[in-house]
Amino acid sequence: MKPFEVPPWEAGAEIVEFKPVNPSGNGVAAAKKPKKKKPRRKKAAEASEESRLSKTPGKFSYRQGGGPLAPPPASSDDDDDDDVEDGIRAMHKVKSGRIEKQRPPTQATKGGKKELKLKPELAQAAVEAMEATSSPTPAANSLASKLQSELLGGRFRYINEQLYSVTSRKAEALFRKDSSAFEAYHAGYRQQVEKWPTNPLNRIIKTIKKVPKTAIIGDFGCGEGKLAQSVPNKVYSMDLVAARGDIIACNITDTPLQAQSLDVAVYCLSLMGTDLNEFFLEANRLLKLHGSVYIAEIQSRFEDVREFVRCLSACGFDLIKKDVAVNYFYFFQFKKMRHVPKGTKLKAFSLKPCLYRKR
């Protein structure tokens, strides 16, 4: 081989192409690295074909998930750019740890206050509802009755406390001064009776029905006179105020009845006041010898039953029977064994007051 020679310029030159060599000088040509091809977009037909194949059984299927981190769905060319920006902004808030609730668009305002716009039919329905609430409703009536019941109960408890803490004469003056107090007291009393496990008057009525029909009964502190309406006997109903025409309005320590005119004396929840000795001295005056006294009282009023029996013995009565095993009430039967003049000076005694609590 001839050595490399550069021909003279005048003789012309031939274009000689040299193959590239390795920069390191080893004479080996460097291999070119293949370029990465960008994935081309699939056409609509290919995408539909792929989705069809993904649904075929036995092959892996991919379904795009939802949630705040999911990419926004493919939108048409007609979508506004604002929707895309809102989606990107929401994704950015989630990634940064802030999630904000979308606020409803504000309504038109007048004077800085929101204006509520109602459809005509809704506005008419609202007007009808307001007119309906202006008239009395069952709920309003129940509330009024509840308030009335509480007021009645409060007045009853006040009158009840007065009757237990004063003498019978002062109690008589109380009802004379306030004519409506008696009705208020018995209205509250009826409410209390409904809460009791039993009404002791019913047991007294059964007892009186066992005595001879010719026996004359004296009902001391009769209230509304239910005993006289429940038995066939002749009954003198007496109380501080006459609730009916057949009831005698009087102080039961000084009745208008004649001496030794009664066979039975009844005190059913009527031993009120601080002068019970006057009660039983009057009963001694009115009862015949060996006449009976029936008493029903609240259990909590008795601090010492034996002391109560001794006080009645001083008034001329002996204990025949007692029932103190009944819950809530005690029942006694005494018999007049001797006459004790009404003017006899005896030690005044009373039972513990029965004060009803607010419920």
Secondary structure, 3 states (H helix, E strand, C coil): CCCCCCCCCCCCCCCCCCCCCCCCCCCCCCCCCCCCCCCCCCCHHHHHHHHHHHCCCCCCCCCCCCCCCCCCCCCCCCCCHHHHHHHHHHHHHHHCCCCCCCCCCCCCEECCEECCCCCHHHHHHHHHHHHHHHCCCHHHHHHHHHHHHHHHHHHHHHHHHHHHHCCHHHHHHHHHHCCCHHHHHHHHHHHHHHHCCCCHHHHHHHHHCCCCCCCEEEEECCCCCHHHHHCCCEEEEEECCCCCCCEEECECCECCCCCCCEEEEEEECCCCCCCHHHHHHHHHHHEEEEEEEEEEEEHHHCCCHHHHHHHHHHCCEEEEEEECCCCCEEEEEEEECCCCCCCCCCCCCCCCCCCCCCC
